[in-house]
Amino acid sequence: MRVIDSHTEGEPTRVILSGGPDLGMGSLAERAERLAREHGDFCSSVVLEPRGSEALVGALLVPPSQPDCAAGVIYFNTVGNLGMCGHATIGTAITLAHLGRIAPGQHRLETPVGVVTIDLHSPQEASVTNVESYRLHKDVRLEVEGLGTIRGDIAWGGNWFFITRDLPRALVPAHIEPLRAATLRIRTALEVQGWTGTGGAWIDHVVLIGPSQQADARNFVLCPGGSHDRSPCGTGSSALLACLAADGALSPRQEWVQESIIGSRYVLHFNPGSEVGRIVPVIRGRAWVTAEAELKFAADDPYAAGIRP
């Protein structure tokens, strides 16, 4: 299996160029569902140890169903499929540029949740025009074990997020482990108390928002598998912009600089969406190719499908 690894503002992506399963034809959503249903061992073998890590997101390149798209891509992590992933989309764009498949300019990329637009600015920098984002619930009150009452918003930015400014600890790298423990408790409280996204979808990400001296805000983002996002999280920042827009705290095309727990940054803005309450976020960030490799799968390797938690 041939892969190219990159990181986007600290968060890793592994693009699978060849050696992946044949998912047949159909929409990206249909092929993503087929990947999850029939090829779980493939996904786990790519992103779990011993070949991967808890933070790694896989990006399987597939032929797009829409002829005006440069590529189709299906994202997955250590838990399963992701509808959309901001950092992995930037990483995929930089990887396609590294391969000579796209040049500076605008390109369309098909994902399971819709077509996104990539603006390649340089070999290391790109902007992604994300799917429409919106806030579903404002000021949800949760009773969280050990934390008391936590208030926040539930919003969609390509994945489902609970976003809160009620901080259990200061957002500094020294507090990553207690922050992870706190956000896991918040996510459990969401499940126990019956909060979901549209159609009963699992709210699999939790975002803590705090102050920053160099940006508009700093965040800590819990990912579905229990790891934290090293980047500022593109879909999470998109969901945050939807909340800010709904509150009248951010105007169309006004820049928002989002900082991650490790100090990396995205520069974002939004355009109005197709209806009131919806926005179209644009995420600008940097990525670097870190490796080109061929993954090996020995028939007698007991961990060929990855080490499952």
Disulfide bonds with the S-S distance in Angstrom:
none
